[in-house]
Amino acid sequence: MPMSRKTIRVALGGNPNVGKTSLFNRLTMSNQHVGNWPGVTVDLMTGSRSHNDVKIEFVDLPGTYSLSAYSEDERIARDYIIKQEPDLVVQVIDATNLERNLLLTMQLLELGAPLMIALNKWDLLKKRGDRIDISYLSDILKVPVIPTIGVRDEGILDLLDSITNEKGRAGREPESIEYNDRIEKEILKIMRLLDGAGEVLGPMPKRWLAVKLIEGDEGVLELADRSILKGPLKETLRGLDSEVMELEMSDIRYDLASRIARRVTRFMPRKPSVTDQIDAVLTHRYIGIPIFLVIMWAMFQLTFTVGEPFSLMIDSGFASLGTFISNNISPGWLASLLGEGIVGGVGSVLVFLPNIMILFMLISILEGSGYLARAAYVMDRLMVKVGGAEVYTLLSCGTSLALV
């Protein structure tokens, strides 16, 4: 067997539940192992495969909806792309949810990542009767687009051929998203500062750095605080409401992703499914919020109503144990320490355990059903009006709902 003449490092990324793991398994042919990145306490799956006399090393990045630094998964995925500089980033996209997946595509293009798209679940799209113009989508995004079926081997060889192809992989310039005049003015201000100071914040594209500074990205702000531009950047950013700016920029990216999806997709007319009909009610502009409030009320009612008997049992058990210790152990100070201090203290904490377990079980059910994502959509307008961007972010993160 001839030796591979080169090695290509490929990062496999995408939204959660797009079939990325199945595709990773097919690409690596089970030649996988768990690795650990330097400085990151997270184990990740890596694998390799030879194709066209080229060794391809795959890294399975955490599933993420964006490249913001709000969650550990987002930070890890972004840091790997920026710091490890893979030769290629293959974004796995669910072909049946193109619009939602393209938001991450917009951010990867802004970052200037050497991008390729694996349009996965192609069989499910065809089964619905819908069509995506792959050539048109590739022309718009200026990246290769390969249809794949991750649960089978269809499209795998085409994807591997494209990966080993030299064209379009190196030296890619970042794509610019045109924001409104106010945002563009602020971006230009920061870019002028960065242009005059070289790569003081690292090798990332200057426009991308400017966008992230305006959005108030914590990771990029930390870099700025350690640079010689700390003072000028703080002065330039003073007076900007990063939350409002971030929401405006996100809306523009969403709008662009939506327009691209509509231009390249032809939907087969069909009757709304039961899921579509339920969505129409749950995300309704006027009744969506009352439904959300009722569901939250019911969830907390169940938490405390169902959990109360178990809490009382735990409280009674620890109280009896504390009394037994106090009455049967001497000297008195030791009995008091064990019975009232240790046993009483542990009991006062464990008494909440049933409520916590029930609450997180209910949250998991809501998250698994997909309702939390719809709840975030419903509450978006209200949260923005009351300045609750943080609450909206927590809500959209699923289990963080317990903190609200």
C-alpha positions as semicolon CSV with decimal commas, in nm:
position;residue;x (nm);y (nm);z (nm)
1;M;0,000;0,000;0,000
2;P;0,154;0,337;-0,103
3;M;0,228;0,590;0,167
4;S;0,003;0,893;0,183
5;R;0,183;1,191;0,029
6;K;0,008;1,446;0,251
7;T;-0,228;1,483;0,545
8;I;-0,538;1,698;0,558
9;R;-0,696;1,800;0,889
10;V;-1,074;1,832;0,866
11;A;-1,305;1,970;1,136
12;L;-1,658;1,833;1,118
13;G;-1,907;2,083;1,258
14;G;-2,275;2,170;1,249
15;N;-2,592;2,211;1,451
16;P;-2,699;1,939;1,695
17;N;-2,912;1,658;1,549
18;V;-2,809;1,702;1,186
19;G;-2,664;1,350;1,152
20;K;-2,305;1,461;1,211
21;T;-2,212;1,156;1,421
22;S;-2,348;0,913;1,161
23;L;-2,155;1,092;0,887
24;F;-1,839;1,095;1,102
25;N;-1,871;0,718;1,152
26;R;-1,905;0,663;0,776
27;L;-1,614;0,892;0,691
28;T;-1,375;0,734;0,939
29;M;-1,497;0,373;0,888
30;S;-1,485;0,327;1,268
31;N;-1,112;0,412;1,271
32;Q;-1,168;0,644;1,567
33;H;-1,030;0,730;1,907
34;V;-1,101;0,975;2,185
35;G;-0,861;1,268;2,198
36;N;-0,806;1,568;2,421
37;W;-0,716;1,916;2,305
38;P;-0,441;2,099;2,492
39;G;-0,588;2,335;2,749
40;V;-0,941;2,197;2,715
41;T;-1,086;1,946;2,962
42;V;-1,316;1,790;2,701
43;D;-1,270;1,454;2,530
44;L;-1,348;1,460;2,159
45;M;-1,378;1,199;1,890
46;T;-1,112;1,196;1,621
47;G;-1,064;0,959;1,330
48;S;-0,869;0,914;1,010
49;R;-0,900;0,768;0,663
50;S;-0,690;0,751;0,348
51;H;-0,844;0,854;0,015
52;N;-0,683;0,935;-0,321
53;D;-0,340;0,877;-0,163
54;V;-0,415;1,142;0,100
55;K;-0,452;1,081;0,473
56;I;-0,751;1,269;0,613
57;E;-0,772;1,335;0,988
58;F;-1,123;1,417;1,110
59;V;-1,214;1,596;1,433
60;D;-1,578;1,582;1,541
61;L;-1,655;1,927;1,687
62;P;-1,937;1,972;1,941
63;G;-2,276;2,044;1,789
64;T;-2,350;2,416;1,808
65;Y;-2,597;2,666;1,668
66;S;-2,352;2,956;1,652
67;L;-1,990;3,063;1,704
68;S;-2,065;3,296;1,993
69;A;-1,894;3,225;2,323
70;Y;-2,209;3,177;2,532
71;S;-2,166;2,804;2,593
72;E;-1,871;2,569;2,636
73;D;-1,957;2,386;2,311
74;E;-1,961;2,711;2,112
75;R;-1,630;2,824;2,261
76;I;-1,461;2,490;2,193
77;A;-1,581;2,474;1,832
78;R;-1,476;2,833;1,762
79;D;-1,140;2,807;1,936
80;Y;-1,051;2,493;1,745
81;I;-1,125;2,657;1,409
82;I;-0,931;2,973;1,502
83;K;-0,635;2,831;1,696
84;Q;-0,584;2,487;1,541
85;E;-0,645;2,616;1,186
86;P;-0,777;2,298;1,022
87;D;-0,726;2,268;0,647
88;L;-1,099;2,240;0,598
89;V;-1,422;2,280;0,795
90;V;-1,703;2,056;0,674
91;Q;-2,034;2,187;0,803
92;V;-2,297;1,915;0,816
93;I;-2,637;2,068;0,732
94;D;-2,979;1,911;0,773
95;A;-3,124;1,946;0,423
96;T;-3,477;1,944;0,566
97;N;-3,397;2,251;0,783
98;L;-3,176;2,454;0,552
99;E;-3,274;2,800;0,678
100;R;-3,195;2,725;1,044
101;N;-2,860;2,564;0,959
102;L;-2,747;2,849;0,735
103;L;-2,713;3,082;1,034
104;L;-2,400;2,892;1,140
105;T;-2,285;2,900;0,776
106;M;-2,305;3,281;0,778
107;Q;-2,081;3,295;1,084
108;L;-1,827;3,048;0,942
109;L;-1,807;3,256;0,623
110;E;-1,757;3,574;0,827
111;L;-1,475;3,402;1,014
112;G;-1,311;3,310;0,684
113;A;-1,309;2,938;0,758
114;P;-1,208;2,714;0,464
115;L;-1,559;2,579;0,432
116;M;-1,736;2,290;0,262
117;I;-2,097;2,187;0,314
118;A;-2,229;1,831;0,348
119;L;-2,601;1,858;0,276
120;N;-2,709;1,564;0,491
121;K;-3,044;1,381;0,520
122;W;-3,083;1,419;0,145
123;D;-3,313;1,115;0,135
124;L;-3,559;1,274;0,379
125;L;-3,573;1,590;0,167
126;K;-3,647;1,387;-0,147
127;K;-3,906;1,181;0,039
128;R;-4,095;1,500;0,122
129;G;-4,086;1,596;-0,245
130;D;-3,883;1,914;-0,183
131;R;-3,580;2,012;-0,390
132;I;-3,265;2,218;-0,326
133;D;-3,068;2,360;-0,618
134;I;-2,722;2,248;-0,509
135;S;-2,534;2,433;-0,784
136;Y;-2,716;2,758;-0,708
137;L;-2,652;2,722;-0,334
138;S;-2,283;2,655;-0,403
139;D;-2,262;2,963;-0,627
140;I;-2,427;3,188;-0,366
141;L;-2,210;3,068;-0,077
142;K;-1,899;3,022;-0,295
143;V;-1,821;2,688;-0,131
144;P;-1,859;2,325;-0,244
145;V;-2,193;2,166;-0,149
146;I;-2,219;1,785;-0,146
147;P;-2,547;1,597;-0,081
148;T;-2,501;1,307;0,163
149;I;-2,700;1,043;0,351
150;G;-2,513;0,984;0,674
151;V;-2,697;0,667;0,774
152;R;-2,582;0,507;0,448
153;D;-2,276;0,546;0,226
154;E;-2,443;0,770;-0,033
155;G;-2,241;1,082;-0,108
156;I;-1,947;0,976;0,111
157;L;-1,705;0,918;-0,178
158;D;-1,810;1,247;-0,343
159;L;-1,744;1,425;-0,015
160;L;-1,403;1,259;0,023
161;D;-1,315;1,351;-0,337
162;S;-1,401;1,715;-0,268
163;I;-1,200;1,713;0,056
164;T;-0,888;1,586;-0,120
165;N;-0,927;1,839;-0,400
166;E;-0,677;2,125;-0,360
167;K;-0,902;2,392;-0,513
168;G;-1,085;2,629;-0,284
169;R;-0,929;2,503;0,037
170;A;-0,644;2,740;0,109
171;G;-0,630;3,119;0,122
172;R;-1,003;3,176;0,145
173;E;-1,106;3,537;0,210
174;P;-1,381;3,591;0,467
175;E;-1,723;3,686;0,330
176;S;-1,870;4,015;0,449
177;I;-2,231;4,039;0,562
178;E;-2,373;4,383;0,494
179;Y;-2,527;4,523;0,809
180;N;-2,719;4,851;0,838
181;D;-2,543;5,188;0,807
182;R;-2,516;5,244;1,183
183;I;-2,349;4,909;1,244
184;E;-2,122;4,940;0,940
185;K;-2,005;5,279;1,069
186;E;-1,901;5,127;1,403
187;I;-1,731;4,833;1,228
188;L;-1,522;5,070;1,017
189;K;-1,415;5,267;1,326
190;I;-1,280;4,957;1,495
191;M;-1,121;4,822;1,178
192;R;-0,922;5,146;1,139
193;L;-0,782;5,094;1,489
194;L;-0,692;4,733;1,412
195;D;-0,538;4,821;1,074
196;G;-0,293;5,052;1,243
197;A;-0,179;4,800;1,502
198;G;-0,109;4,482;1,304
199;E;-0,225;4,151;1,451
200;V;-0,244;4,264;1,812
201;L;-0,555;4,050;1,869
202;G;-0,429;3,751;1,673
203;P;-0,454;3,634;1,312
204;M;-0,835;3,647;1,292
205;P;-0,997;3,862;1,019
206;K;-1,016;4,223;1,135
207;R;-1,377;4,267;1,028
208;W;-1,477;3,957;1,225
209;L;-1,294;4,092;1,532
210;A;-1,475;4,425;1,492
211;V;-1,812;4,249;1,470
212;K;-1,741;4,044;1,782
213;L;-1,622;4,349;1,979
214;I;-1,944;4,532;1,891
215;E;-2,147;4,227;1,997
216;G;-1,967;4,225;2,333
217;D;-1,816;3,880;2,279
218;E;-1,642;3,791;2,607
219;G;-1,358;3,596;2,447
220;V;-1,263;3,875;2,206
221;L;-1,305;4,141;2,476
222;E;-1,057;3,950;2,694
223;L;-0,807;3,958;2,407
224;A;-0,863;4,333;2,371
225;D;-0,808;4,389;2,744
226;R;-0,464;4,225;2,717
227;S;-0,358;4,422;2,408
228;I;-0,204;4,765;2,352
229;L;-0,538;4,875;2,204
230;K;-0,722;4,833;2,533
231;G;-0,774;5,207;2,587
232;P;-0,867;5,310;2,230
233;L;-1,104;5,015;2,189
234;K;-1,280;5,088;2,518
235;E;-1,323;5,449;2,411
236;T;-1,463;5,346;2,072
237;L;-1,704;5,092;2,224
238;R;-1,822;5,329;2,497
239;G;-2,187;5,417;2,451
240;L;-2,268;5,112;2,240
241;D;-2,537;4,879;2,373
242;S;-2,382;4,545;2,282
243;E;-2,703;4,351;2,352
244;V;-2,908;4,564;2,114
245;M;-2,633;4,559;1,851
246;E;-2,600;4,180;1,876
247;L;-2,974;4,130;1,834
248;E;-2,979;4,359;1,531
249;M;-2,687;4,176;1,371
250;S;-2,843;3,838;1,446
251;D;-3,167;3,951;1,281
252;I;-2,973;4,053;0,969
253;R;-2,798;3,714;0,956
254;Y;-3,129;3,534;1,004
255;D;-3,284;3,740;0,726
256;L;-2,996;3,661;0,491
257;A;-3,014;3,288;0,573
258;S;-3,389;3,294;0,514
259;R;-3,355;3,469;0,176
260;I;-3,088;3,222;0,060
261;A;-3,298;2,923;0,169
262;R;-3,603;3,055;-0,017
263;R;-3,404;3,118;-0,334
264;V;-3,254;2,769;-0,359
265;T;-3,541;2,555;-0,224
266;R;-3,853;2,444;-0,405
267;F;-4,115;2,312;-0,166
268;M;-4,372;2,055;-0,268
269;P;-4,722;2,181;-0,177
270;R;-4,863;1,963;0,099
271;K;-5,111;1,972;0,381
272;P;-4,972;2,089;0,715
273;S;-4,866;1,798;0,934
274;V;-4,983;1,752;1,291
275;T;-4,648;1,895;1,407
276;D;-4,697;2,202;1,186
277;Q;-5,045;2,255;1,329
278;I;-4,917;2,223;1,688
279;D;-4,633;2,466;1,608
280;A;-4,881;2,717;1,470
281;V;-5,059;2,720;1,807
282;L;-4,754;2,707;2,036
283;T;-4,572;2,987;1,850
284;H;-4,880;3,202;1,784
285;R;-4,811;3,571;1,824
286;Y;-5,090;3,631;2,075
287;I;-5,165;3,299;2,247
288;G;-4,807;3,164;2,248
289;I;-4,708;3,358;2,563
290;P;-5,018;3,257;2,767
291;I;-4,952;2,894;2,668
292;F;-4,590;2,932;2,778
293;L;-4,695;3,077;3,114
294;V;-4,947;2,797;3,170
295;I;-4,685;2,531;3,090
296;M;-4,434;2,692;3,328
297;W;-4,699;2,717;3,601
298;A;-4,796;2,352;3,551
299;M;-4,431;2,246;3,558
300;F;-4,362;2,415;3,893
301;Q;-4,694;2,293;4,035
302;L;-4,601;1,936;3,948
303;T;-4,252;1,989;4,089
304;F;-4,373;2,088;4,434
305;T;-4,697;1,886;4,447
306;V;-4,540;1,554;4,346
307;G;-4,218;1,622;4,536
308;E;-4,382;1,725;4,865
309;P;-4,451;1,374;5,002
310;F;-4,093;1,264;4,930
311;S;-3,956;1,583;5,086
312;L;-4,162;1,524;5,399
313;M;-4,034;1,164;5,420
314;I;-3,673;1,281;5,397
315;D;-3,733;1,558;5,652
316;S;-3,901;1,317;5,892
317;G;-3,626;1,056;5,849
318;F;-3,343;1,298;5,921
319;A;-3,536;1,453;6,212
320;S;-3,579;1,106;6,368
321;L;-3,212;1,024;6,309
322;G;-3,107;1,355;6,467
323;T;-3,328;1,291;6,772
324;F;-3,191;0,938;6,811
325;I;-2,832;1,067;6,801
326;S;-2,907;1,345;7,051
327;N;-3,065;1,101;7,295
328;N;-2,808;0,824;7,271
329;I;-2,469;0,987;7,230
330;S;-2,262;1,165;7,488
331;P;-2,107;1,403;7,567
332;G;-2,370;1,663;7,483
333;W;-2,151;1,873;7,255
334;L;-2,079;1,570;7,031
335;A;-2,449;1,477;7,022
336;S;-2,533;1,835;6,925
337;L;-2,262;1,841;6,655
338;L;-2,377;1,515;6,498
339;G;-2,754;1,539;6,550
340;E;-2,824;1,908;6,495
341;G;-2,519;2,010;6,295
342;I;-2,419;1,734;6,052
343;V;-2,742;1,531;6,026
344;G;-2,965;1,838;6,047
345;G;-2,757;2,027;5,791
346;V;-2,747;1,740;5,542
347;G;-3,120;1,681;5,588
348;S;-3,205;2,049;5,525
349;V;-3,027;2,024;5,188
350;L;-3,150;1,678;5,080
351;V;-3,510;1,777;5,151
352;F;-3,503;1,967;4,821
353;L;-3,365;1,672;4,622
354;P;-3,707;1,535;4,509
355;N;-3,811;1,879;4,381
356;I;-3,485;1,926;4,193
357;M;-3,504;1,580;4,035
358;I;-3,865;1,629;3,923
359;L;-3,791;1,979;3,790
360;F;-3,498;1,864;3,578
361;M;-3,692;1,562;3,455
362;L;-3,972;1,791;3,336
363;I;-3,722;2,028;3,176
364;S;-3,564;1,733;2,994
365;I;-3,906;1,628;2,864
366;L;-3,976;1,980;2,738
367;E;-3,634;2,001;2,578
368;G;-3,665;1,658;2,417
369;S;-4,006;1,747;2,274
370;G;-3,859;2,058;2,112
371;Y;-4,084;2,297;2,306
372;L;-3,801;2,496;2,467
373;A;-3,674;2,612;2,127
374;R;-4,027;2,726;2,042
375;A;-4,060;2,895;2,382
376;A;-3,742;3,094;2,313
377;Y;-3,890;3,206;1,980
378;V;-4,219;3,305;2,147
379;M;-4,049;3,502;2,427
380;D;-3,796;3,677;2,202
381;R;-4,006;3,986;2,128
382;L;-4,107;4,036;2,493
383;M;-3,756;3,982;2,629
384;V;-3,607;4,237;2,389
385;K;-3,866;4,499;2,493
386;V;-3,790;4,456;2,865
387;G;-3,415;4,434;2,812
388;G;-3,400;4,067;2,899
389;A;-3,148;3,945;2,642
390;E;-2,973;3,738;2,908
391;V;-3,298;3,565;3,002
392;Y;-3,367;3,493;2,635
393;T;-3,020;3,345;2,594
394;L;-3,067;3,123;2,900
395;L;-3,408;3,011;2,779
396;S;-3,273;2,917;2,438
397;C;-3,004;2,704;2,605
398;G;-3,257;2,444;2,723
399;T;-3,182;2,328;3,073
400;S;-3,078;2,679;3,176
401;L;-3,452;2,746;3,211
402;A;-3,415;2,630;3,570
403;L;-3,220;2,948;3,645
404;V;-3,504;3,182;3,539
